[in-house]
Amino acid sequence: MQISMIPASQKQTVNMGDTPDPSHFLDTVPAGSQVSYKTPVDTSTPGDQATTVVVTYPDGSTDEIPVTITIVDPRSDADKHAPQGRVQTVTMGAAPTQLVLWIIYQPEPSSLQDPS
């Protein structure tokens, strides 16, 4: 039976703009080992980002572990969007199309309902 020395990876979720700790992806790391990213991690956009964590052991050997970072935007929908009103010309006696204007600025995903 062969025993793998490659550390098992864990999931990690970080806020946009935060720097994720590469050691948080690993269950265990042998004493004296160093953990780093193969390439810099860009957390400026929400979503999943694949990257590689490199474990450098005390003897100089390395293992590369593919990992995925989930990047989330912690702002509320109200903070992410700034709806603006616009001028609408309405024929006398006709109702303005407020539902159409409301839909234009509704964040995704959402259900479309008349706000009145």
N, C-alpha and C positions, 0 to 999 in steps of 0.2 A: 504494500500500500504506500502511495506517495502522498506526502503532506505538503500542501501549498503554503508558502511563506508570504504570498501576496496578500496584503491587508484587504478585507472586504470593504466595499464602499457603502456609505450612508447617503440619504438624500439631504439636501440643504436648501432652505428657502431664505432669501435675503431681500431687504428693501432696496428699491432703486437707489443707486449712489453709494450703498454700503460696500465694503470690501469683505468678501467671504473668507473665512479662515480655512485654508486647505486641509488642515488636520481634522476639522470637524466632519469631513467626508469619510473618515476611516474608523473602523471599530477599534483597532489597536495598531500601535506602531512600536516596533522594538526599540528599546532604550538606546539612545545615542543616534537615532535616525533623524533625518531632516525631511520635512514635507514642504513642497512648493508647487506652484502652477508651472506648467511647461511654457505657457504664453500668458500675458496679462489678461485678466478677466474684465470685460466691459459690462457694468451693471447700470448703464444709463437708459436702457429700454426694458420694459416688462416682458416676461415670457421665459421660456426655457432656453438655456445656453449650454451647449456641450463644450466641455473643456477636458484637460488632462491634468491629473495630479501626479507629481513625480515624488517617489519616496527614495531618498538616498540613504543607504545603510552605512554603518560605520566602516565597513571594508571598501566603500566606494562603489559598490554595485547599486543598480537602480531598478525600480519597477515603475511602470507607467500605468495608471488606473484611469480609464475613461469615466467621467462623472458628468452629471447634469445639474446645473444650478437653476432653481426656479426663482426668478426675479419678479417681485410684486411691487406695485405702486401703492403705497399706504394712504395716499390722499383719498378723500371722499369724492364721490361723483360731483358734488357741488364745487369742490376745490379744483377739479380737473377741467371743468367747463365754465365758460362765461357767456351765456346766451345774451344776445343783443337784440333789441327791438328794431323794427324797420317800419318805414312809412308804407301804408297800404291805402290805396284809393278804393272806395266803396261807393257803389251807386246808391243814391238816396232810397231808403226803404229796404235795402238788401243787408244781410248779416255779414259781418267780416268773417274771414276764414281763419279764425284763431286756432283751430285744431291743426291746420296745415303748418302754421308758424311754429306751433309747439312741437310737432313731429320733427321738424328740421333740426332742432337743437337737443333732441332727446338722446342721451348717451346709450350706447349699445352694451349689452343686450337689454331690452326692456319690453314691456307690454305697452301697446299703444292704447291709451284711454283718454277720453275727453276730460281735461282738467277742470271743467266747470261743474 
